[in-house]
Amino acid sequence: MQQPTGGSPRTARRRKAPLTIGVVAPRSGRLAKLGDPLMFVMGLLRSRLRHVRNRGRADELRLVSRDSHSDPEAARRATEELIRHERADVIVTLAGTQVLPAVADTCEALHTPCVTSTFPWQVYYFGRGATRDRPFRWTYHFCWGLDDIANVFADMWERVGPGRTVGCLWNDGPQGNWTRHREEGFLPVATARGHTLIDPPGYREPATDFDPHLTAFLNDGVEIVTSAATATDLALFHRQAVQRGLRPRLTTCSRWLAYPVGATGVDDPAEAKVASLVYWTPRHPYRSSLDGMPAAELADRYEESTGDQWLQPLGLAYALFEVAVHALATADDPLDPQAVAAAIGRTRLETMAGTLDWTAGPVANVATVRLAGGQWKRGDRHPHELAVVTNSACPDVRLDGDLELLH
């Protein structure tokens, strides 16, 4: 899994343009909401990105998509089709805990450059078998880390008070297991900040009963619940918590509550005082590297075009295309997959998702995204809006209000 370096005479000018960016998008199934921003951005950019200029040469560019159906096996087939039949030069995707690795692993096996996002980098990197000394060769990622989540959540827990007792609602799959990992996960960072984490055995998704968790939380005097649950499972937990008499002062959730309330299944996150991650909003001071469009304009265009509320993955979806185009434009040979992969690995680019820098780590193949803390509140323009309530890791993103607790 060594890093690719330079071009290859074997593949140089092996065919004529067009160059092709292949998009694996969950257009159906449980992850379909994640596919919406990808398809919107693809449609927005298709008419603008007709050519890529590299070393004075302008090559025609195509954007081609396939549906992952929110299923890992279907995602593998979609990726193979884009590579073998559409001759994709770069694959991009946003996907879930099983689908994203399926796309990336297929690209690694078929020696095709790939850029992905919206998945904590430790789960993407270590969970797929790389080590700090043995990185991937073809696949690249940008996202926050489990350590970043822990620090943002601890910032909010400490509004309740120092040294809190926190109940962990973590599953028994890759997301939960890496979150509780004692070296690379969320747990060591949170405990180092003086918090006591109560972590019952992980539950199987989709959950049917949180009684063991509720018993443990009640016995240990849990005041805060932290979660990486899906919206459906978090809603079930809240219903059962009410029945058992557990009313945490604050719930932090790192997964589906990045979406507007209509997509989550939680009836009223404002009433439940649910807090989450904030990685992109229309108020972030970020711009497109392609044409200078600001974040606010991208959100407005999305809402005007779809009739839906903007959602956080929109900024990251746009940045995927920025990185892919940048790699094709700066590769020693855009028709050589090794050269394109090497170009991603040396990329440092100001994007719609902020500064993405693969030369800085934290490991090879990974660039990081800064996080703020947010809380769902009842809004004016939309029924519920995600307000930024902590910004220690990204002070250039303004605060929108104070963190609110249940009691």
N, C-alpha and C positions, 0 to 999 in steps of 0.2 A: 504493500500500500504506500509506495513512495510517491512523492509529489511529481507530477509531470513537469518536464523542463523542455522548452523549445519546441520547434516544429519537427516534422518527420518527412523526409523526402518521399517515403512510401505513399503518403497521402496528399502531398502538396499538389494543388490544382487538379485533384483527382476527378473533378467534375465542374461543370459550369454553375453559376448562380442560377436560381436564387438561394440565398441563405435562408434557413428555416429555424424559427423558435417554436418548439412544441410545448403545448400547454396541457397538462393533465389537471382537469377541473372536476370537482364533484358536482355535476349538474343535476344529479338525482340522488335519492337516498338521504340518510340522516345528516350528512355533511353538506347538503345542498346550499345552505346559507353561506358556507365558506366559499362555495363556487361563485356566488353572485358577484363579489368584487373582482374576481379574476376575469369573468366573462365581460363585465362592464369595462374594465381597463383594456382588455383585448380589443373590444369594439371601439373604444375611444382612440386607441393608438393605431389601429390597423390602417386607417387612411393617412396617418401622419408618418408612420415608419415604413416607407416604401423602399428605402435604400439604406445601406450602411456604408459609410466611407471609411476606408482603411488604406493608409499609405497612398492617398491620391486616387484610389480605385473606388468606384461606387458599385456595390453589388446589390441586386434586388433582394428584398427581404419579405418573407412570408410569415404570418402568424397562424398556426394551425392548432386546433384543440381536439381532445378526446375526453369522453366522460369516464371518470373512475368509478361511477355508480356508488361511491362511498364504501367500496369494498376492496380489500387488498389484492385479491386475485384479479379482479377486473382492472384495477390500477396497473398491475403488471402487464396485462394484455394491452391496455391502452398505451403504456409506455413503449412496449415492444413495437406496436403498430406505428407509433410516431417515429421511432428510430429506423425500423426496417423498411416501412412503406413510404413514409413522408420524408425520410432522410433528414430528420431534425438534427441541427448542429448543436443546439442547447435545449434542454428540457427544464421547464419551471413548474412549480406547483406550490400550493398551500393545501395542507391535508391534515388528517387526524393521526392518532397515535399508532395505528396500524397501517394506514394508507400511505402516509408520507414515507416511512421506511421502505415500503414495497416499491415505490417509485424510485427512490434513491438507490436501493440495492440493485434494481434492474439496470439502471444507468451505469452503476459501477461494473456490473457483469458484462455489459455490452459496450464498455469503453466510450461512454458518451457524457460530455459535461452536463452537470445538473446543478440548479440553484433552487433552494427551498427555504421556507420560513414558517413561522407560527408554531414552534415546537421547541421547548427548552433545549438548549444546545447539548447539555450533558446526556439527555435521553437520546437525541439524534446521534451523537458522536460515540460515546462509550456503549450505549445500548445497541448499536449496530456493529460493535466489535473492534473499533479503532482504539488505539492507545496513544499516549502522548508521544511515543517514539515511532509509532506506526500509523500514520494518518491515511485517509482515503486518497485515492489517486484522481478520481473523476468527479466526486460529489462535494458540493459546497453549501453552506447554510448561513443564514443570519437570523439571530433571535436573541432574546434575553436568556439568562441562566437561572437554574433553581436557586443559586445563591443570591441573585438579584431579586427574585421573588421574595425570599426570606427577609432580606433587608427592608424591602418596601413594606411588607406586611408587619414586620417588627416596628417600623416607624409608626404604623397605625395602632398596633397593640399598645404601644407605650403612651398613647393618648389616654388609655384606660388606666395605666400606671406601670411602674417598672416591675419586672419579674412576674409576669402573669402566668397563670396556668391555662394552657391552650389545648383544646381537644382536636385531634387530627382525623379528618374524614378523608382517608386515602384508600384507593382501591388496591387489589392484589395483582394488578397488571404492571406493565412497564412504567407508566406514569407514577403510580403510587410507590413502586419499589425503588425507583431512582430518587423520588422525592425524599424517602426515608434513608437513603444511602448515607452511611456514616462518614464517608470521605468526600464524595462529590455532590451530595444532595442538599436539600433544603434544611434538613434536621440539624447538622452541625453548626450552621450559621445562626439559626434561631436560638439554639441552646447557648451558644457562645455569647449571645446578647442577654443572657440571664433568665430566659423563659423556660418553664417546665412544659414539655410536650407529652401529652397523653395519647399514645398511639396504639389502639386496639388492633387485632389482626385485620388485614385488609379485606374489603368486601368484594364480591364478584359483581361485575357490571353486566346487565342492569340490576340495580339493587332491588330487593323485595322487602327487607326488614333491617332496620338500624338499631334494633333493641340492644344488642351487645355494646354498641358504641354509646348509646344513651345511658346504659347502666354504668359504664366506666366513667363517662363524663360527670354524671350526677354524683358518683361515689368520690370522685377526686375534686369536686368543686370547680369544674371548668367554668370560666367566665367568657371565654372567647373560643370560637370554633374556626379552624382553618381547613380549607378544602381544595381538592382538585377534581371535584365531582362534575359530572354532566348536569345540565339544567334540570333534567327529569329527576335524577337522583337527589340533587340538592333540595328540590321541591318536596320530595318524599321525606327527606330528613326533617325539614322544617315542620311538616304536618305531624310527624311522629313526635318531634320534640315538644310541640305544643301539648299533645296528648299526655306526655310523660312529665310535663311541668318544667322542662328545661328552656330557659329564655336567656341565651347568651347575650351579653351586652354588645357584641360585635361578631359578625361573620365575615371572614375574608375568603374569597374564592378566586382561584387563578385560571379557571378554564372557561366555561361557556358564558360567564357573565361579562365577558368583553363585548357581548352583543347587546343590541337594544332589547328592552324587556319583552317585546312581542315574540322574540326568537328564543327565549330562555325557558319558558314553562314555569318560572317563579312568578306567582301572581302579582306581588308587589314588593320588589326588592327594596324600595324606599322605606316601606313600613318595617321590613325585616332588618334594616340597617346593613345591607350587604355591601361590602367594599371589595374592590377588585383591582386589577392591574390597569394602568393606562400607558399604552405604548404609542398611540397616535390619536390625535384629534384634529379638527379643522383649526384649532388655535395653536398647534405646534408651529414653530417658526421654520418649517421645512419647505423646500421647493424642488420641483422636477429638474433633474440634470439634462433633460431632453429639450425643454422649452421654457423653463423658469416658472411654470405654473405653481402658485402657492397652494398649500394644503387646503385653505378655506375654499378656493375655487374648485378643487377636485371634489370636495364634499358636496358643494352646491350642484355641480354637474351630475353627481350620482343621484342626488335627491330629485333633481328635475327630470332626469332620464327614467328613473325606476319608480318614483313615487314612494320609495322607502327611505327610512331614516339612515343616515350615514352610519357606518360601522367601522370599528378599528382596523380590521384586516385590509381595508381599502388602501391605506397608505403603504402597507407591506406588499400588497399585490402589485401596486404600481412600481415599487422599487425592484421587484423581481425582473420586470422588463427592462428597467434602467440598467441593471447589472448585466443582463444578457446582451443588450445592445453594446454596452461599454466593452465587454469582453470580445465581441466580434469586431469591434472597431479598433481595438488595441492589440489583438493577437498578432504574432509574427506572421501567421497565415490563417485567416478565418475559416479556410476549408480544411485545416488540420485540427482534429479534435484535441490532440495533445497540446497544441499551441493555444487553443481556446481555453482549455482547463488551466493552463499555466497563467493565462491572462486574468482569469478570475482570482487565482491565488495571489496575484500581486495588486489587486484592485484596492484603491482607496478613493471613495466617491461620495460626494454630497448628494443625497437622494431625498425622495419624498418621505423616507423613513429615517432621515438623519444621516449622519456620517457612518458609512459602512467601510470598515478597514480590515481586510483579510491579512494584512501584513502585521497586525498587532496582536493577533490571537483572540482569546485565551489559549486556543490550540490551533494547529493547522486546520484549514478547511472551514473555520468558523469566524464570523464577524458578529459583534454584539450590538444590541439595540438597547437604548436607555429606557428605564422604567420610572413612572410616577405612580402614586397611589390615588385611586378614585373611589367614589361612592355614588350609587344610583340615587338620584333625587327626583322628585316631581318637577317637571319642567314647564316652560312657557311655550316654546316652539314645538316640543314633542311631549307626549305624556310623561316620559321618564328620560332624564339626561344624565350622562356620566360626568360628574364634577371632579376636577382635580383637587385633592385635599392634602396631599403631601408631594413635595417635589425636590427632596434633598439630592437625588441623583441627577436631576435635570432642572436646575433652577431657572433656565431660560423659558420654561413652560409655566405660565402664570397660574396661581391658585384661583379656584372658582368658589371656594367656600370652606367651611369647617367640617371636620369629621363629626358625624352625629352618632351617638350611642343610644342603646335602647333604654337604659335607666342608670 
